[in-house]
Amino acid sequence: MAHLIKLEDYISRYQMDMQRYPTQYTRMKKERWYYLKNEWEQLKATEMSPHMDQDELLSHEHEKTFNMWMSAVQKFKSWSLLGKRKKQEEIPISQTVEEEKDQLTLKARNVNHLRELFLDDLFLSQLMWASSSILEQSYLNPKYKYDEQLRFFTQQLPDNYLLMYAPVFWIKQAPVDMDIILITPSEVQCITKLEGKEHSIFQASSDRFWVELVGKSERKVLSPVVSLNRMASLISEIMQENNCEFPIKKTVLAKDCLVDNIAQGLKVEIIDKRSFARWHERQRRHPSPIKSQQLKIAKILLDHCHISAHIRQIVKDID
C-alpha cells in the first residue's frame, strides 16, 4: 500500500518527519494485519468447535483480555505524550483500533474478504494521516473516501511508493495545483489522468489539443501533456535549487480509453486500456526498498507545498 504523503493542501504528518513516518506506518500496518488475521482465525476456530472444553475457553478469553489490555496501554501512552506536547510522537493508526478490529473480524466471510475490509479500513487511516498531525488538522473533503482513483493508487501500489495526490505547491508566492506525483525508489513520476467515455479513442499529437472520437462524433480536448510538462518543469526547478538529481518521468494514464497516433518525440509514456495491466504489474513489482534519496526528494517537494490547517480541538481543550 503506497504512502499517501500529501493530499491537496492538507497538513500531512509526513511533512513533520519524512524519515520516520514511512517506516512507522509500514510496521504498524504489518503488525495490525498479523493480529487481525490471528483474531479472525481464532474466532473461526471457536465457531467450528462449539464443544471446546473449559480450559480452552478460559485460555481464549485470557488471550483476548490481554490483547485489549495492551491496546489500552498503547492508547494511554499516546494520550500522555500528547498531553506533554512532545514533538510528533508515535500514535496508533486509529484511536479505536480494538473496536474496529472486532468489527472487521465479525464481518469477514473468509480471509480474502478480511483482507479487503482491512485495506478499506487502512485507506481511511491513510486519509487521516494525510489530513492531520498531532497538533493540527485540515478539513477533509468527504469525496476522497469514495475516490476510486485515490483508492487505486494507495491500495494497488507497493509500500515503497510515496504518493502526492492533487498537491498544491507554493511557487513564487502563488498556489499551483498539480495532478498526481509518484515518488518511487528510482524516479519521480508525474501522472495525469485522461478522462473519456468507455468507447473513446483519443488522437494524440504534439499540438496543444487532442481529438476525442466517440462513435461518429469528435471534440477537441486540452492535451494532458500541457499539464505534465508544467509539473515536470516545476519539480525539476525545485530539485535544481536544492542541488538534487532524480529522473523525472511523464505519464498519461487513460485506463478506460484508447489512445492512437502517438506523435514521435513526445517524451511521454501513454498508458491506455491495452497497456494498463502491464503498467500496473510493473509498478507493483518494483524490487527496490525505499531509498534515502527518495525520502530526500519527497521532503524537498513537501517543503514547497501549501498548507491549510487549524489547531486540533483536543489541543485547544488542553490549553
URTAWO-V598955 format. One record per residue. N is the residue number from 0. RES is the residue in one small letter. SS is DSSP state (hx for helix, st for strand, lp for the rest). Layout:
# URTAWO-V598955
N/RES/SS
N/RES/SS
This chain:
# URTAWO-V598955
0/m/lp
1/a/lp
2/h/st
3/l/st
4/i/st
5/k/st
6/l/st
7/e/lp
8/d/lp
9/y/lp
10/i/lp
11/s/lp
12/r/hx
13/y/hx
14/q/hx
15/m/lp
16/d/lp
17/m/hx
18/q/hx
19/r/hx
20/y/hx
21/p/hx
22/t/hx
23/q/hx
24/y/hx
25/t/hx
26/r/hx
27/m/hx
28/k/hx
29/k/hx
30/e/hx
31/r/hx
32/w/hx
33/y/hx
34/y/hx
35/l/hx
36/k/hx
37/n/hx
38/e/hx
39/w/hx
40/e/hx
41/q/hx
42/l/hx
43/k/hx
44/a/hx
45/t/hx
46/e/hx
47/m/hx
48/s/lp
49/p/lp
50/h/lp
51/m/lp
52/d/lp
53/q/hx
54/d/hx
55/e/hx
56/l/hx
57/l/hx
58/s/hx
59/h/hx
60/e/hx
61/h/hx
62/e/hx
63/k/hx
64/t/hx
65/f/hx
66/n/hx
67/m/hx
68/w/hx
69/m/hx
70/s/hx
71/a/hx
72/v/hx
73/q/hx
74/k/hx
75/f/hx
76/k/hx
77/s/hx
78/w/hx
79/s/hx
80/l/hx
81/l/hx
82/g/hx
83/k/hx
84/r/lp
85/k/lp
86/k/lp
87/q/lp
88/e/lp
89/e/lp
90/i/lp
91/p/lp
92/i/lp
93/s/lp
94/q/lp
95/t/lp
96/v/hx
97/e/hx
98/e/hx
99/e/hx
100/k/hx
101/d/hx
102/q/hx
103/l/hx
104/t/hx
105/l/hx
106/k/hx
107/a/lp
108/r/lp
109/n/lp
110/v/hx
111/n/hx
112/h/hx
113/l/hx
114/r/hx
115/e/hx
116/l/hx
117/f/hx
118/l/hx
119/d/hx
120/d/hx
121/l/hx
122/f/hx
123/l/hx
124/s/hx
125/q/hx
126/l/hx
127/m/hx
128/w/hx
129/a/lp
130/s/lp
131/s/st
132/s/lp
133/i/lp
134/l/lp
135/e/st
136/q/st
137/s/lp
138/y/lp
139/l/lp
140/n/lp
141/p/hx
142/k/hx
143/y/hx
144/k/hx
145/y/hx
146/d/lp
147/e/hx
148/q/hx
149/l/hx
150/r/hx
151/f/hx
152/f/hx
153/t/hx
154/q/hx
155/q/lp
156/l/lp
157/p/lp
158/d/lp
159/n/lp
160/y/lp
161/l/st
162/l/st
163/m/st
164/y/st
165/a/lp
166/p/lp
167/v/st
168/f/st
169/w/st
170/i/st
171/k/lp
172/q/lp
173/a/st
174/p/st
175/v/st
176/d/st
177/m/lp
178/d/lp
179/i/st
180/i/st
181/l/st
182/i/st
183/t/lp
184/p/lp
185/s/lp
186/e/lp
187/v/st
188/q/st
189/c/st
190/i/st
191/t/st
192/k/st
193/l/lp
194/e/lp
195/g/lp
196/k/lp
197/e/lp
198/h/lp
199/s/lp
200/i/st
201/f/st
202/q/st
203/a/lp
204/s/lp
205/s/lp
206/d/lp
207/r/lp
208/f/st
209/w/st
210/v/st
211/e/st
212/l/st
213/v/st
214/g/lp
215/k/lp
216/s/st
217/e/st
218/r/st
219/k/st
220/v/st
221/l/st
222/s/lp
223/p/hx
224/v/hx
225/v/hx
226/s/hx
227/l/hx
228/n/hx
229/r/hx
230/m/hx
231/a/hx
232/s/hx
233/l/hx
234/i/hx
235/s/hx
236/e/hx
237/i/hx
238/m/hx
239/q/hx
240/e/hx
241/n/lp
242/n/lp
243/c/lp
244/e/lp
245/f/lp
246/p/lp
247/i/st
248/k/st
249/k/st
250/t/st
251/v/st
252/l/st
253/a/lp
254/k/lp
255/d/lp
256/c/lp
257/l/st
258/v/st
259/d/st
260/n/lp
261/i/lp
262/a/lp
263/q/lp
264/g/lp
265/l/lp
266/k/lp
267/v/lp
268/e/st
269/i/st
270/i/st
271/d/lp
272/k/lp
273/r/lp
274/s/lp
275/f/hx
276/a/hx
277/r/hx
278/w/hx
279/h/hx
280/e/hx
281/r/hx
282/q/hx
283/r/hx
284/r/lp
285/h/lp
286/p/lp
287/s/lp
288/p/lp
289/i/lp
290/k/lp
291/s/hx
292/q/hx
293/q/hx
294/l/hx
295/k/hx
296/i/hx
297/a/hx
298/k/hx
299/i/hx
300/l/hx
301/l/hx
302/d/hx
303/h/lp
304/c/st
305/h/lp
306/i/lp
307/s/lp
308/a/lp
309/h/st
310/i/st
311/r/lp
312/q/hx
313/i/hx
314/v/hx
315/k/hx
316/d/hx
317/i/hx
318/d/lp
